[in-house]
Amino acid sequence: MNILICNDDGYLAPGIAILARVAAEFANVRVVAPERDRSGVSNSLTLDRPLHMREADNGFYYVSGTPTDCIHLALHALPEFKPDLVLSGINNGANMGDDTLYSGTVAAATEAYLLGIPAVAFSLNDFSGRYWETAEKAAWIMLSHLLKNPPEQPVLWNVNIPAVAPEDIQGCKITRLGRRHHVQSVVPARNPRGEAVYWIGPVGDISDRENGTDFAESEAGYITVTPLQIDLTDYDTMAGVAGFWQGVMP
């Protein structure tokens, strides 16, 4: 089996090294990742300039673009390696709830899924750097099961690893996405020339952490797996919308 690995934290991030090391126990591995941190870029493509790809001393390939760019270059600029599975991560920080819409980690997996390849995004619900050992154990648990039972059809799964000691992982739960308050702060500042600049600040608080959500079960110490879909159509309102627009055209 061939596994392609990507992320959005950059090819030097600790999480991608862990994921590559664990995956290499089960399959042939290739890593193609951004040359720098591209967190929060979602599914964006680089269309305003050409891309370059280089091979680092550790054998990882790095790209001057987004995670989505990396998936395309891995498949089309390095065509001799045909992945059976794409893994993204392990992200430094969770990707739960509506955060998944912004996540470059999830976006890399999404692009692979759109191209017909099973894909799993991995994230660690922590920024302190204290739980990489937990992340490694969780990745091994998940991959050992996944690769014994490979999906027959493309899947898109979002996995979040709890911020607990390795021995305190409670198990694995299938969850739905929770929600945050849709508030995004903007922090004004001045650059060295005195010009006004703005930082996008922290995300809002969690508004939906009911039992069964990724937020709640991760806080309880579980590895969470959320199956995602791409179809954004609101089927329940289609009839009402059709009635609203009826008669617009002769």
C-alpha atoms as a printed R data frame, in Angstrom:
    type eleno elety resid chain resno       x      y       z
1   ATOM     1    CA   MET     A     1   0.000  0.000   0.000
2   ATOM     2    CA   ASN     A     2   1.108  3.558  -0.751
3   ATOM     3    CA   ILE     A     3   0.241  6.376   1.659
4   ATOM     4    CA   LEU     A     4   0.590 10.065   0.797
5   ATOM     5    CA   ILE     A     5   0.948 12.398   3.792
6   ATOM     6    CA   CYS     A     6   0.310 16.135   3.878
7   ATOM     7    CA   ASN     A     7  -0.482 18.803   6.494
8   ATOM     8    CA   ASP     A     8  -0.936 22.558   6.862
9   ATOM     9    CA   ASP     A     9   1.667 23.222   9.583
10  ATOM    10    CA   GLY     A    10   4.567 22.798   7.161
11  ATOM    11    CA   TYR     A    11   6.967 19.987   6.390
12  ATOM    12    CA   LEU     A    12   9.090 20.671   9.504
13  ATOM    13    CA   ALA     A    13   6.171 20.342  11.942
14  ATOM    14    CA   PRO     A    14   6.512 17.625  14.604
15  ATOM    15    CA   GLY     A    15   3.084 16.174  13.862
16  ATOM    16    CA   ILE     A    16   3.839 15.272  10.261
17  ATOM    17    CA   ALA     A    17   7.075 13.543  11.272
18  ATOM    18    CA   ILE     A    18   5.143 11.434  13.789
19  ATOM    19    CA   LEU     A    19   2.434 10.540  11.271
20  ATOM    20    CA   ALA     A    20   5.009  9.608   8.635
21  ATOM    21    CA   ARG     A    21   6.944  7.451  11.103
22  ATOM    22    CA   VAL     A    22   3.836  5.567  12.225
23  ATOM    23    CA   ALA     A    23   2.460  5.137   8.692
24  ATOM    24    CA   ALA     A    24   5.826  3.779   7.515
25  ATOM    25    CA   GLU     A    25   5.305  0.785   9.827
26  ATOM    26    CA   PHE     A    26   2.384 -0.268   7.638
27  ATOM    27    CA   ALA     A    27   2.997  1.008   4.103
28  ATOM    28    CA   ASN     A    28   5.176  2.878   1.636
29  ATOM    29    CA   VAL     A    29   5.063  6.567   2.539
30  ATOM    30    CA   ARG     A    30   5.604  9.809   0.668
31  ATOM    31    CA   VAL     A    31   5.332 13.227   2.331
32  ATOM    32    CA   VAL     A    32   4.407 16.342   0.343
33  ATOM    33    CA   ALA     A    33   3.649 19.360   2.513
34  ATOM    34    CA   PRO     A    34   3.779 23.174   2.485
35  ATOM    35    CA   GLU     A    35   7.178 24.789   2.972
36  ATOM    36    CA   ARG     A    36   5.753 26.928   5.802
37  ATOM    37    CA   ASP     A    37   2.767 27.085   8.107
38  ATOM    38    CA   ARG     A    38  -0.403 27.499   6.042
39  ATOM    39    CA   SER     A    39  -2.968 27.041   8.797
40  ATOM    40    CA   GLY     A    40  -6.443 28.397   8.082
41  ATOM    41    CA   VAL     A    41  -6.150 28.484   4.295
42  ATOM    42    CA   SER     A    42  -8.972 25.949   3.831
43  ATOM    43    CA   ASN     A    43  -9.242 24.583   0.268
44  ATOM    44    CA   SER     A    44  -7.518 27.502  -1.440
45  ATOM    45    CA   LEU     A    45  -5.374 27.045  -4.546
46  ATOM    46    CA   THR     A    46  -2.423 29.209  -5.539
47  ATOM    47    CA   LEU     A    47  -3.411 30.778  -8.867
48  ATOM    48    CA   ASP     A    48  -1.428 34.033  -8.920
49  ATOM    49    CA   ARG     A    49   2.089 32.579  -9.211
50  ATOM    50    CA   PRO     A    50   3.865 29.364 -10.197
51  ATOM    51    CA   LEU     A    51   4.705 26.774  -7.569
52  ATOM    52    CA   HIS     A    52   7.988 25.091  -6.831
53  ATOM    53    CA   MET     A    53   8.620 21.761  -5.131
54  ATOM    54    CA   ARG     A    54  11.849 20.692  -3.443
55  ATOM    55    CA   GLU     A    55  13.049 17.570  -1.647
56  ATOM    56    CA   ALA     A    56  14.343 18.139   1.893
57  ATOM    57    CA   ASP     A    57  17.239 16.270   3.490
58  ATOM    58    CA   ASN     A    58  14.795 14.029   5.352
59  ATOM    59    CA   GLY     A    59  13.169 12.915   2.084
60  ATOM    60    CA   PHE     A    60  10.030 14.983   2.543
61  ATOM    61    CA   TYR     A    61   8.904 17.137  -0.382
62  ATOM    62    CA   TYR     A    62   7.905 20.727   0.323
63  ATOM    63    CA   VAL     A    63   5.809 23.003  -1.867
64  ATOM    64    CA   SER     A    64   5.570 26.802  -2.041
65  ATOM    65    CA   GLY     A    65   1.795 26.669  -1.774
66  ATOM    66    CA   THR     A    66  -1.237 25.472   0.128
67  ATOM    67    CA   PRO     A    67  -2.161 21.984   1.335
68  ATOM    68    CA   THR     A    68  -4.524 21.655  -1.634
69  ATOM    69    CA   ASP     A    69  -1.672 22.588  -3.977
70  ATOM    70    CA   CYS     A    70   0.425 19.877  -2.330
71  ATOM    71    CA   ILE     A    71  -2.112 17.167  -3.088
72  ATOM    72    CA   HIS     A    72  -2.233 18.139  -6.767
73  ATOM    73    CA   LEU     A    73   1.534 18.303  -7.136
74  ATOM    74    CA   ALA     A    74   1.976 15.006  -5.324
75  ATOM    75    CA   LEU     A    75  -0.401 13.321  -7.761
76  ATOM    76    CA   HIS     A    76   0.633 15.032 -10.985
77  ATOM    77    CA   ALA     A    77   4.248 16.158 -10.575
78  ATOM    78    CA   LEU     A    78   5.305 12.906  -8.885
79  ATOM    79    CA   PRO     A    79   3.098 10.487 -10.815
80  ATOM    80    CA   GLU     A    80   5.223  7.384 -10.184
81  ATOM    81    CA   PHE     A    81   3.805  7.207  -6.633
82  ATOM    82    CA   LYS     A    82   0.086  6.417  -6.722
83  ATOM    83    CA   PRO     A    83  -1.423  6.677  -3.230
84  ATOM    84    CA   ASP     A    84  -4.058  4.256  -2.015
85  ATOM    85    CA   LEU     A    85  -4.703  6.471   1.017
86  ATOM    86    CA   VAL     A    86  -4.035 10.082   1.961
87  ATOM    87    CA   LEU     A    87  -3.369 11.138   5.558
88  ATOM    88    CA   SER     A    88  -3.219 14.766   6.665
89  ATOM    89    CA   GLY     A    89  -1.690 16.016   9.925
90  ATOM    90    CA   ILE     A    90  -1.068 15.472  12.721
91  ATOM    91    CA   ASN     A    91  -2.214 19.062  13.192
92  ATOM    92    CA   ASN     A    92  -0.943 21.136  16.103
93  ATOM    93    CA   GLY     A    93  -4.371 22.003  17.514
94  ATOM    94    CA   ALA     A    94  -7.860 20.596  17.117
95  ATOM    95    CA   ASN     A    95 -10.006 20.779  14.007
96  ATOM    96    CA   MET     A    96 -13.521 20.356  15.358
97  ATOM    97    CA   GLY     A    97 -16.932 21.888  14.765
98  ATOM    98    CA   ASP     A    98 -17.091 24.667  12.197
99  ATOM    99    CA   ASP     A    99 -13.302 25.054  12.460
100 ATOM   100    CA   THR     A   100 -13.174 22.280   9.867
101 ATOM   101    CA   LEU     A   101 -14.353 24.781   7.238
102 ATOM   102    CA   TYR     A   102 -11.152 26.800   7.646
103 ATOM   103    CA   SER     A   103  -8.708 23.985   8.273
104 ATOM   104    CA   GLY     A   104  -5.918 23.361   5.799
105 ATOM   105    CA   THR     A   105  -5.409 19.959   7.416
106 ATOM   106    CA   VAL     A   106  -8.961 18.922   6.602
107 ATOM   107    CA   ALA     A   107  -8.673 20.588   3.182
108 ATOM   108    CA   ALA     A   108  -5.800 18.341   2.116
109 ATOM   109    CA   ALA     A   109  -7.875 15.283   2.988
110 ATOM   110    CA   THR     A   110 -10.914 16.798   1.274
111 ATOM   111    CA   GLU     A   111  -9.016 17.347  -1.973
112 ATOM   112    CA   ALA     A   112  -7.847 13.751  -2.000
113 ATOM   113    CA   TYR     A   113 -11.409 12.582  -1.374
114 ATOM   114    CA   LEU     A   114 -12.669 14.723  -4.254
115 ATOM   115    CA   LEU     A   115 -10.084 13.008  -6.452
116 ATOM   116    CA   GLY     A   116 -11.381  9.587  -5.459
117 ATOM   117    CA   ILE     A   117  -8.817  8.643  -2.790
118 ATOM   118    CA   PRO     A   118  -9.768  7.633   0.775
119 ATOM   119    CA   ALA     A   119  -8.524 10.314   3.162
120 ATOM   120    CA   VAL     A   120  -8.208 10.887   6.905
121 ATOM   121    CA   ALA     A   121  -7.298 14.137   8.679
122 ATOM   122    CA   PHE     A   122  -5.592 13.886  12.091
123 ATOM   123    CA   SER     A   123  -5.440 16.692  14.662
124 ATOM   124    CA   LEU     A   124  -4.255 16.927  18.267
125 ATOM   125    CA   ASN     A   125  -6.477 18.917  20.630
126 ATOM   126    CA   ASP     A   126  -3.544 20.756  22.192
127 ATOM   127    CA   PHE     A   127  -1.059 23.563  21.568
128 ATOM   128    CA   SER     A   128   1.297 22.991  24.514
129 ATOM   129    CA   GLY     A   129   3.512 20.357  22.899
130 ATOM   130    CA   ARG     A   130   3.000 18.016  25.877
131 ATOM   131    CA   TYR     A   131   0.918 15.348  24.154
132 ATOM   132    CA   TRP     A   132   2.814 14.284  21.048
133 ATOM   133    CA   GLU     A   133   3.361 10.880  22.638
134 ATOM   134    CA   THR     A   134  -0.415 10.568  22.902
135 ATOM   135    CA   ALA     A   135  -0.756 11.602  19.270
136 ATOM   136    CA   GLU     A   136   1.703  8.914  18.213
137 ATOM   137    CA   LYS     A   137  -0.133  6.220  20.170
138 ATOM   138    CA   ALA     A   138  -3.496  7.338  18.777
139 ATOM   139    CA   ALA     A   139  -2.190  7.383  15.210
140 ATOM   140    CA   TRP     A   140  -0.837  3.854  15.622
141 ATOM   141    CA   ILE     A   141  -4.161  2.608  17.033
142 ATOM   142    CA   MET     A   142  -6.167  4.174  14.237
143 ATOM   143    CA   LEU     A   143  -3.870  3.179  11.376
144 ATOM   144    CA   SER     A   144  -3.407 -0.386  12.554
145 ATOM   145    CA   HIS     A   145  -7.174 -0.867  12.458
146 ATOM   146    CA   LEU     A   146  -7.734  1.133   9.274
147 ATOM   147    CA   LEU     A   147  -5.126 -0.710   7.263
148 ATOM   148    CA   LYS     A   148  -6.410 -4.091   8.385
149 ATOM   149    CA   ASN     A   149  -9.830 -3.014   7.144
150 ATOM   150    CA   PRO     A   150  -9.166 -0.592   4.253
151 ATOM   151    CA   PRO     A   151 -12.265  1.222   2.960
152 ATOM   152    CA   GLU     A   152 -13.571 -0.087  -0.346
153 ATOM   153    CA   GLN     A   153 -14.883  3.349  -1.356
154 ATOM   154    CA   PRO     A   154 -13.382  6.837  -0.847
155 ATOM   155    CA   VAL     A   155 -14.060  8.149   2.654
156 ATOM   156    CA   LEU     A   156 -13.403 11.500   4.332
157 ATOM   157    CA   TRP     A   157 -12.859 11.123   8.070
158 ATOM   158    CA   ASN     A   158 -11.862 13.817  10.549
159 ATOM   159    CA   VAL     A   159  -9.968 12.467  13.563
160 ATOM   160    CA   ASN     A   160  -9.196 14.479  16.701
161 ATOM   161    CA   ILE     A   161  -6.869 13.197  19.417
162 ATOM   162    CA   PRO     A   162  -7.521 14.239  23.046
163 ATOM   163    CA   ALA     A   163  -5.064 16.162  25.225
164 ATOM   164    CA   VAL     A   164  -4.520 13.393  27.765
165 ATOM   165    CA   ALA     A   165  -1.668 11.117  28.731
166 ATOM   166    CA   PRO     A   166  -1.325  8.100  26.421
167 ATOM   167    CA   GLU     A   167  -2.617  5.724  29.088
168 ATOM   168    CA   ASP     A   168  -5.674  7.928  29.654
169 ATOM   169    CA   ILE     A   169  -7.140  7.579  26.147
170 ATOM   170    CA   GLN     A   170 -10.668  6.334  26.828
171 ATOM   171    CA   GLY     A   171 -11.279  4.788  23.432
172 ATOM   172    CA   CYS     A   172 -12.712  5.920  20.115
173 ATOM   173    CA   LYS     A   173 -16.116  7.478  19.432
174 ATOM   174    CA   ILE     A   174 -17.903  8.399  16.225
175 ATOM   175    CA   THR     A   175 -19.137 11.971  16.606
176 ATOM   176    CA   ARG     A   176 -20.895 14.805  14.850
177 ATOM   177    CA   LEU     A   177 -19.398 18.257  14.492
178 ATOM   178    CA   GLY     A   178 -20.125 20.674  17.317
179 ATOM   179    CA   ARG     A   179 -20.473 24.429  16.867
180 ATOM   180    CA   ARG     A   180 -18.741 27.592  17.982
181 ATOM   181    CA   HIS     A   181 -20.261 30.981  18.539
182 ATOM   182    CA   HIS     A   182 -19.760 32.586  15.161
183 ATOM   183    CA   VAL     A   183 -17.644 35.431  16.497
184 ATOM   184    CA   GLN     A   184 -14.208 36.281  15.134
185 ATOM   185    CA   SER     A   185 -12.230 39.038  16.816
186 ATOM   186    CA   VAL     A   186 -10.080 41.534  14.954
187 ATOM   187    CA   VAL     A   187  -7.086 42.964  16.812
188 ATOM   188    CA   PRO     A   188  -5.889 46.377  15.581
189 ATOM   189    CA   ALA     A   189  -2.185 47.258  15.723
190 ATOM   190    CA   ARG     A   190   0.426 49.526  14.119
191 ATOM   191    CA   ASN     A   191   3.317 48.455  11.950
192 ATOM   192    CA   PRO     A   192   6.798 50.022  12.380
193 ATOM   193    CA   ARG     A   193   5.811 52.831   9.989
194 ATOM   194    CA   GLY     A   194   2.806 53.697  12.090
195 ATOM   195    CA   GLU     A   195   0.277 52.350   9.602
196 ATOM   196    CA   ALA     A   196  -2.848 50.628  10.846
197 ATOM   197    CA   VAL     A   197  -2.779 46.826  10.521
198 ATOM   198    CA   TYR     A   198  -5.122 44.137  11.799
199 ATOM   199    CA   TRP     A   199  -4.685 40.647  13.144
200 ATOM   200    CA   ILE     A   200  -7.442 38.054  12.942
201 ATOM   201    CA   GLY     A   201  -7.864 37.147  16.604
202 ATOM   202    CA   PRO     A   202  -8.981 34.028  18.478
203 ATOM   203    CA   VAL     A   203 -12.020 32.037  17.443
204 ATOM   204    CA   GLY     A   204 -15.240 32.222  19.446
205 ATOM   205    CA   ASP     A   205 -16.196 30.032  22.375
206 ATOM   206    CA   ILE     A   206 -17.835 26.640  21.906
207 ATOM   207    CA   SER     A   207 -21.623 26.897  21.703
208 ATOM   208    CA   ASP     A   208 -22.510 23.219  21.100
209 ATOM   209    CA   ARG     A   209 -20.639 20.628  23.143
210 ATOM   210    CA   GLU     A   210 -23.509 18.233  23.782
211 ATOM   211    CA   ASN     A   211 -22.812 14.534  24.216
212 ATOM   212    CA   GLY     A   212 -21.981 13.053  20.840
213 ATOM   213    CA   THR     A   213 -20.154 16.113  19.526
214 ATOM   214    CA   ASP     A   214 -16.463 16.104  18.736
215 ATOM   215    CA   PHE     A   215 -15.887 18.830  21.341
216 ATOM   216    CA   ALA     A   216 -17.552 16.907  24.184
217 ATOM   217    CA   GLU     A   217 -16.062 13.501  23.491
218 ATOM   218    CA   SER     A   218 -12.548 14.857  22.975
219 ATOM   219    CA   GLU     A   219 -12.790 16.653  26.324
220 ATOM   220    CA   ALA     A   220 -13.823 13.316  27.849
221 ATOM   221    CA   GLY     A   221 -10.605 11.720  26.604
222 ATOM   222    CA   TYR     A   222 -11.833  9.940  23.490
223 ATOM   223    CA   ILE     A   223 -10.320  9.863  20.023
224 ATOM   224    CA   THR     A   224 -13.117 11.242  17.879
225 ATOM   225    CA   VAL     A   225 -13.889 10.248  14.299
226 ATOM   226    CA   THR     A   226 -16.311 12.411  12.328
227 ATOM   227    CA   PRO     A   227 -17.282 11.319   8.814
228 ATOM   228    CA   LEU     A   228 -17.546 14.378   6.568
229 ATOM   229    CA   GLN     A   229 -19.373 15.018   3.305
230 ATOM   230    CA   ILE     A   230 -18.915 17.606   0.570
231 ATOM   231    CA   ASP     A   231 -22.490 18.151  -0.632
232 ATOM   232    CA   LEU     A   232 -23.584 21.461   0.964
233 ATOM   233    CA   THR     A   233 -27.057 21.404  -0.590
234 ATOM   234    CA   ASP     A   234 -29.834 22.113   1.939
235 ATOM   235    CA   TYR     A   235 -32.295 19.537   0.649
236 ATOM   236    CA   ASP     A   236 -34.901 20.294   3.338
237 ATOM   237    CA   THR     A   237 -35.446 23.836   2.042
238 ATOM   238    CA   MET     A   238 -35.347 23.172  -1.709
239 ATOM   239    CA   ALA     A   239 -39.136 23.079  -2.081
240 ATOM   240    CA   GLY     A   240 -39.573 26.353  -0.205
241 ATOM   241    CA   VAL     A   241 -36.870 28.068  -2.220
242 ATOM   242    CA   ALA     A   242 -38.449 26.797  -5.442
243 ATOM   243    CA   GLY     A   243 -41.752 28.366  -4.377
244 ATOM   244    CA   PHE     A   244 -40.068 31.668  -3.560
245 ATOM   245    CA   TRP     A   245 -38.522 31.921  -7.047
246 ATOM   246    CA   GLN     A   246 -41.530 30.597  -8.939
247 ATOM   247    CA   GLY     A   247 -42.624 32.958 -11.667
248 ATOM   248    CA   VAL     A   248 -39.336 34.868 -11.897
249 ATOM   249    CA   MET     A   249 -38.816 33.725 -15.481
250 ATOM   250    CA   PRO     A   250 -41.672 33.741 -18.027
